[in-house]
Amino acid sequence: MSQTTDILKSIPFSSRRAVQLAAALAAYFIIAFVLGPFEGLSAQGQCAIATMVAAVIVWVTGALPLAVAAMLMTMIQPLSGAAPLDKALTNFANPIVFFCFGMFCFTFAFTRTGFSERVALWISRLAGGNPARLLLCFIAGGTVLSAFMADVPVVVMLAPVALKVVEQNRCGVMSSNFAKALMIGLPIGVLMGGIATPTGASMNILTMQFLRDMAGVEINYLEWAAIGIPVALVLIPGVWFILLRLFPLEIDSLSDTECLEDAWKELGPMSRDERKFVVFILINVVLWCTDSLHHIPLPVLAVIGGAALFVPGVALIDWEYAAPRMGWDILMLIGGACSLSMSLWSSGAAAWMGDTLLGGLLGLPVWLLMLLIGFFAMWIHLLVPNSTAIIAVFMPMVIALAQSKGINPAVLALPLGFLASASLVLVIDAVQLVTYQYGYYSMRDWLKAGVTISFIWIPLCVASVLFVGGALGLY
């Protein structure tokens, strides 16, 4: 294995990208022109599948920048026969793209006003010098914050504080269980918050959008939160307990906690911008939670709220600050993935793939089928590390499969939506990489914790979808 890796590393980067692009092109031509025709699959559907497979290869290998690949795969659809140009472009401009733009703006204001530093220090001070309590505070703090903010900025905000505590307590690299538990617990807590509310992760809004567009199933903000928040609340003590058992802490009390108190005193009272941000975010949370009353779509609220941050008199951020930090590649990727997903759906390819690949599972009890979809959503990260790509490829299949068998699509779609962003298997997501780069835990440490936690995370999600969703009358 190491010899193969060495050989791959010896290939120049530009040559590797050429090979990867050639592999994507070869996969497209084989699926579109060599294989088939397949019974029950239209020529357009076959082209749509070929285009999606090529796109996934490019996304996974990084043969092209994400934004470039997303736009390219959108514009290729009319050439490949997957979808007409007007349909491809319409599907690219999905509301989820605009929602993510607005949420980026909220996150920038959170950081720019300095309120993020105040929150990070407040979370750290809650521990009172107790290392086990500090671990719980970081898990819970990451969960709560990421329910309303983008995951990566939240972990970026809290990780330096965690690192400072670890360094002050002279924790050994790869030898300190306290450092391992803290550096693993923080990103896992952030991932937990990502499932709690629709604003926790773009995958949540994407799932809601696909259910609306493909199945006519409407799920509002409070309904999603009613399912997701109980899962997050149970996971907080559950993950804390598991990490304490997997990594027994070697220290009984934290040293140099005075520096946190000094830093807190230096902050002083909340600034005017901080107070404006608190009022602003509370107003938006109220609007998000009452979308079923005023019927203003979440993407519209997100864009209006994000734009308001630039208005004179508010001016919590400016474009010079926001533009270079905006996740343009993520926005383009979401648009391209939505466009390709809708081509799979409209061409009938999603229904064909769902019946062909998953149809044999429908004889299983619904709860067991939901569990299998949940474990699949988590472990497929080994092959497709991008959560957007997972939803784009598999959500249309799951929805079509449920419809063809007379099952409410939400029953199967929600476990996939809740768990597609839960990358617990390997350190392959930006959320984990923020703390992994510090070097206090290994890939094996993460795998041990992630796999153990998945065996409570997945059943909790399935149980909440079944019982809470059923009580809400979603199906």
N, C-alpha and C positions, 0 to 999 in steps of 0.2 A: 504493500500500500504506500509506504513512504517513498519507494523507488518511483512509483507512478506519479506521486505528488511532485517529486523533484523534477521529473520529466516535464510535467505541465508547467511548473514554475520557470523552467528554462526556456519555454517558448515566449518570445517577445509579446508584450501586451497587445500591440496592434495586430499581430498574427492570430492571437487567441480570439480577439474580437471578430476577425475575418472568418475564422472557423465557426464561431458561434452563429454569426449571421448566415453562413452557408448552411449550417444545421437547421436553422429556422426556415430558410427558403426550401431546403430539401424536404422538411416535414410538411410544408404547405403543398408542394407539388405531389408528394406521395399520397397524401390524404385526398387532395382535390381531384387528381387525375389517374393515379395508379390503382388505388383501392376502390372498391365498389363497382357499380352502383349498389347501394345498400337498400334492402327492402324497407319501405316505409319512410325513407329519407329523400327529400327533394334535392335537386342539384344545387339550389340556393343554400339549403341547409348544410350540404356537404362542404360547400365553399366557406360558409360561416364557421363551421368547425375547424377547417383547415386554417383559416385566418386567426382564430382564437388560439389554436395550438402554437402557431408561429409567434404570436404576440407573447404568450406565456414563456416561451423559450427565450425570447429577447429580454423580457422583464427579469426572469430568474437569473440569467447569465450576465446581465448588464452589458450586453453587446452594444447597445446604444443608450444614451441618457434616457431616463424615464420619460421626461417630457417629450423628447424627440420621438421616442418609440410610440408613445400614446397618440401623438398627432399623425404619425406615419400610418399606424394601423387604422386610424379613422379614415384617412384619405384613400387607403388601399381598398377599402370595402367595395366601392363601386367598380373598381378594376377587377377585383376577384369575383364579383357577382354575389357577395355576401349581403349587400344592401345598396339601394340607390343613394346617391350623394346627399340628397335633401334629407333623407331619413338618418343617415350616418351623422350628419352635422346637427340635426335636431336632437338626436340622442346624446351627442357629445355635450351639448349645453344643458345637461341635467341639473335640476335644482340643487342637488347635493354639492356641486362645484361651488355654487354661490353661498351655500350654507358654510362650507369649510372656509371660504374667504372671510366671512364675517367672524367666525370663531377664531381665526388667526388674529384678527384685529383686537378682539377681547383679550387674548393672551398677551399681545404686545403691550396693551395698556396696563395689564396686571403687573408686568415687569417694569415698564417705563416709569410708572408712578412711585415705585419703591415699595408698594404694598406687598409684593411677593417676598421681599427680604424680611418684612415685619412678620408675616405669617410663618416663614421658615424658622425664625428665632423663637416665636411663640410656641411652636410645636416642640422645639428642642427643650425649652424651659419647663414644659409640662412634666418631664420625666423626673425632675427633682434629684438628679444624680443616680437614679436606679437604671442600670443597663437594660434589664428586661422591659421595664416600663418605656424606656426610650425606643426600643424596637417596636413596641406596640404603638407608640405615638407616631413614628414614621410610617408604619403600615397604614394606620387609620388616617393620618394627615394626607398621605398620597392618594388614598381612596377618595376622600371627600373632595379634594381639590380637582382631581382628574375627572370627577363626575360633571364638572362644569368648564374645564379647561382642556386644551390639547395635552395628550399624555407626555410627549417629549419635553415641552417647556416645564411641566411640573417636576419631572425627575431631574431636569437640569437645574431647577431652582433649589431643590432639596438636597441633591447629591453633594455639593460642596460643604454644606453644614455637616452632613454625615461623615464626610471625609475628614473634616477638622476634628470632630469628636474622636474618630478612630486614631488619627495621628497623635492627638494629645494624650491618649491612653496607651500610646506606644504598642499598638497591636501589630503583631508580626504578619508580614505578607504571606498568605497561604497557610499560616499556622494559627491564626486567631479565629476561634469560632464566633466571637462577638462581631468581628469585622465581617465574616462570611454571612452571618445571619442578617446584619444590618444592610449590607450591600446587595443581598438577594431580596430581602423583605421589602425594601423601598420600591424597586421596579415592579414587583409582584403586586404590591398595594396599588400602585398607579394603574396597572392593568385591570385590577378589580374595579376601580372606580370607573374605568372605561365602559363597563357594561351596565352601570347603575342607572344612567339616564340617557336619553337620545343624544344629548350634547356631549356625552362622555367620549364618543368615538365616531368618526365619520362612517364606520361600518354599520352603526346603529341606524343612522338616517338613511343609509343606502339600502338596508334591509327593509325599512319602512316604505321607502320609495318603490322598491321592486314589488313588494306586496300590494301596494296601491296600483301600480301601473300594469302588473301582470295578472293579478288575481282579484283586484277590486276590494281588497281587505284594508280597512282604515284602522290604524293604531295611532292614538294621539300620545302626547308627551307623558301625561300622567299614567296612562295605561302601561307604557313601556317601563316607566319608573316604578310602578307598583309591582312589576315582575322583577326588575333588576335590583332595586334597593334592598329587598330582603336577602337576596343572594349575597350582595356585598357586605351587609351587616353580619351575616352568619360567617362569611369567609374571614372577616377581620380577626376575631378570636381564634378561628380554626387555623388560619395560616400562622398566626403568632405561636400557637401551641405546637404545631408541626415543626416550625423552625427552631424552637427551643429544644425540642426532642432530638432533632437531627444534628443540631450544632449547640451542645450544652455550653453555656457561657462560662468563660474562664475567669471573669472578673465580677466582683460583688458590688462595686460602686465605681462611679465615673470620677475621674480626676479633672481638675482645672475647669470646673463648671462656672467659676467666677467670670471667665472671659465671655460666656454667653450672657451673663447678667450685665456685664459692662457694655457689650454690644447693644443690648436691649435699651439700656439707659441712654446710650449715644443717639439712638433713633429719635428719642423725644416723643412728643405728641404727634398724632397723625397730621400729615400735611393737608393742605386744601385739595390737592390732586388726589390724594388717597381717599379722602372723604367723598369726593365726587365719584371716584371709581366704585366705592362701596354702594352708594346710592344707585349708580348707573347699573351695576350688575344685579342688584336686588329688583329693580324695575324690570329688567329683562327676564330674570327667572320667573317673576310673576306672569309676564306675558307668555313665556314658553309653557308654563303650567296650565294656562287658561286658553290654549289654542283651540280646544273643543268648544269654547264659548264665543270667541271673537272670529274664529275660522280664518285667521291670518296664518298662512303656512310658515313653518319654522324657517325655511330658507329666506323668506321675505323678512321675517323678524331679525334674522341674523345679519343680513346685509344692511338693513336700516339701522340696526344697533351699531354695527361696525362703522358705517359711514358717519354716524352721529359723533363718534369719537374724534373726528377730524374737524368738526364744526367749531368756528370761533365762539369762545365762551365756554366750550367744553375742552377742546384742544388737548386731550390727554396723550395723543400721539400725532406725529406728522408723517408725511409720505417719505421724507428723507430717512426717517427711522424705520418705517414699515417695509418699504420696497425691497431692500436687500435681504430682509429677514422673512419675507413672504415665501411660503412653500409652493412656489410655482410648479415645481416638478410633481408635487403631490396633487395639485389641482388639475394639471394636465392628465396625470395618470388616472384620476377618478373619472374625468370626462371620457378618455379613451376606453376605459374599462366598461363604463355604462353604455357607450356606443356599441361595443362588441357584444355585450350581454343582450342588448335589445335585438341585435341582428340574430343571435342564437334563438331568441324567443320568437320573433316574428316569422322566421323562416321555418319554424317547427323543429329545428335541430335540438333545442333544449328538451322538448317532449320525447323525441326519439332517443337521446342519450340517457335521459332519466329512466325510461322504460327498459332500455337495453342493459344499462349498467346496474341499476338499482331495483328494477321491477321484481326480481326474485325475492327481495327482502320484505315485500309488502304483506306476506303471509305471517310475519312476526307480529307480536303484540305492539301496539302503538308506543308504549313506554320504552320497550326494548329498541324499537326502530329509532326513537329519539335519542336514546343513549348512544347507539352506533353512529348516528349522524354527529353527535357531540364529540365523540372520540375521534372520528374522522376529521372534523373541523380543526381539532387541535394537532393531530399528528401529521396532517397533510402539509404543515409548515416545513417538514423535512424536505419536501419536493417543491412546494410553492411557498416561499417564505413571505411573500407579499400578501397581506390580508385583503387588500382591495381586489387583487387577482383571484383570491379564493372565492370571495363573494361573487365576482363577475362571472366566473366559470361555473360554479356549482349552484348558486341560488336559483337561476332559471330552471336548472334540471330538477331541483327539489320541489319547486312550486309546480312545475308541469307534471311531475310524478304524482304529487298529492292530488291534483285536480283530476288526473286520469283515473285514479282509484277511488274518488269520492271522499277523500280526506280533506278537511279544512287546511289550506296551504300554510296557515300560520303555525299549525301544530309542528310541522317539519321545518319550516323556514326559520322560526325563532331560535331553536337550538343552534342552528348554523350561524345565524346572525350574532347571537350572544357569545359564541365561542371562537369565531373566526379571528378575532383580535387577541385571543388569549394564547400567545406564543410562549408556552411553558416548556417546550421540549428542548430547544437549543438557544444559545445566545445569538440570535440572528436578526433581532429587531433593534431599532435605535433606542428603544426604552431601556432594554437590558444593557446595551453596549455603553451607555453613559456611566454605569457603575462598574461594568466588567473591565473597562480600560484602567481602572485603578489597580488591578492586579491582586485583589484580596481574596478572590475565589476563582475556582477553575470551572471549565465547562462541565466536568464531572459533578462538581458541587451543585451547579445549577440544575443539571439533569436529575440528580437525586431529589432535590427539593421540588422541582417542577412536576415530575411524574407523580410523586407522592401527593402533592396538592391537587393534581388533576383528578384524582380519585374521589375527592370531595367536591371539587368545583363543578365537574360535569353533572353528577347526579343532582346537585343543588339547583343548577340551571334548569334541568329537565323537570324536576319536581315543581319549581316555581312556575314554569311555563304551563305545566299540566293543571296545577291546582289553582294558582292565582289567576292565570289566564282564563281558566274555565269559570271561576267565580265572577270574573269581570264580563263574562258572556262573549269573549272573543271568538269562541267556537263551541 
